[in-house]
Amino acid sequence: LEFRPFSRRLLLEAIRAQETWLGPSHPYTLSSLSGMGRLLSKAPEITVAVLEEAEYFHNRACQLLQEKGLNSRHPLRLSALHNQAQSQLLKSLIVEDCELLEAAVQQLQVVHAGRTELRGLAHPETVETEKVLQEARARLSTHSWAKFGDRWLHFALETCSEVCSAAQFRAVRRCLQDYGVDRLRNELVQEQFLDEATGMLTKKLQPFNFFVRLAAGLSSQPSSKDLQSKLGEFQDRYLIARNRLEAELMWESEDSAWLGKASLSKRHVMMTVKDLHWEWFNVLTFGLVSGLEKGLEKLKEMREAAALWAQGMEEWPAGDELGLFVSCSPFTKVKAMHLHILDMRCLGPSFLRFRQNYLDLDAAIEALEQEVDMSCERAWLRSVVVI
């Protein structure tokens, strides 16, 4: 099916009719959901947003077909798995995600084996999967970002499996210092998220860095000016970003397709930094380039800016009911600093399910304060020894 605005509309109407007459979990209805994902993946202008919408349809179709008891050799499920893997392949090339590319290759191998057994090697469906699989394998072997992978990720995972406390944050920062701050910088350069000459995060479409493009004014969101005005004196240094509308609407969803993608709370925004120097790409490196005091000052300023913003917004709480969280590298794939601002009175399943991935901003500040104190003590001891 070729992508056209009217074809998308007609397919949605067909899905609604099938849900009414056959039921939302009927195999034919689920096959149409997969077809909608495939249609979106053929859009004239492929963007991350379009592929994430397609991903919703793919995930729902594959999950419910499995729950219906259709095994991995059933033709409807094979088609859904093929469509899902093809969409994953497209997304992995846009966001340059090696793990997603590898997952697409593995899934296509399963589909190819299933279609070969069911239809034979010469069947058009088998030939189609083989063609996509060959393309995916070629991408995996030729892309530089797929070759070297996340070396920092593998090194860090040997030391810690989560960062959600001050002690864990200090441990992973020590781990980075053992690994080498410059080595991490070089990884960002190799991944093309960082311009080696300027030390600034890149603003290109590939790799696509959403928060960087927002901070640079190359992308915008509806009602952006109203949100920014509440930052007051901090508007020149920080920027408020909203989640996608569908993610906000699904904040209460416990569906596996939405866990980790839906908003973390009924009220959830993110604040990013406008300074694109690479030191501020993640809380992990704060103070490890310009000095601990400056890193600590930056974190405290972010806390102050977020509190001021929430104070100016209707229905937003203050004090302990206002949650401020960061995700520490390597436990986030986003290569740009973003502070999650949450209403703690109405947390969603995504936050509760992945709580171990979120570090309270106060805990990060506590850890840096301890590092500053220890640095001062070491400096004093050196001075005493010299005397």
PEDAKA-V544234 format. One line per field, one symbol per residue. ss: DSSP state (H for helix, E for strand, - for the rest). phi: phi as a letter, one per 30 degrees, with the letter a starting at -180 (. if undefined). burial: 1 if it has 9 or more other C-alpha atoms within 8 Angstrom, else 0. A space follows every 50 residues. Layout:
ss->???
phi->???
burial->???
//
This chain:
ss->----HHHHHHHHHHHHHHHHH-----HHHHHHHHHHHHHHH------HHH HHHHHHHHHHHHHHHHH-------HHHHHHHHHHHHHHHHHHHHH--HHH HHHHHHHHHHHHHHHHHHH----HHHHHHHHHHHHHHHHHHH-HHHHH-- HHHHHHH--------HHHHHHHHHHHHHH-HHHHHHHHHH---EE----E E--------HHHHHH--------HHHHHH--HHH---EEEEE--HHHHH- --------------E--EEEEEE---EHHHH-HHH------HHHHHHHHH HHHHHHHHHHH-------HHHEEEEE-----------EEEEEEHHHE-HH HHH-HHH-EEHHHHHHHHHHHHHHHHHHHHHHHHHH-
phi->.ddbedddddddddddddddccjdcdeddddddddddddddceecdbddd dddddeddddddddddddjdddcdedddddddddddddddddddchcddd ddddddddddddddddddcjdddedddddddddddddddddcddddddic ddedddddcbcabbbddddddddddddddjddddeddddddidbdddcic ddcddbddbeddddddidbbbdhddddddddhdcddcbbcbcddeddddc dcdcdedcdicdedaecabbcccddcddecdaeeceicccjddddddddd ddddddddddddcdiddbiddccbbbccdccbcdcadbcdcbdddbdced dddcedcccdeddddeddddddddddddddddddddd
burial->00100011001100100110001111101111111111111110010101 10111111111101110001001000110111111111111111111101 11111011101101110011000001101101100110010000111000 01101100010011110111111011001010011011111111100011 11100011101111110000000100110111001001111010001111 11100001100111111111111101111111111111000101110111 00101111111000011100111111111011001111111111001111 1001001111101111111011000000000000000
//
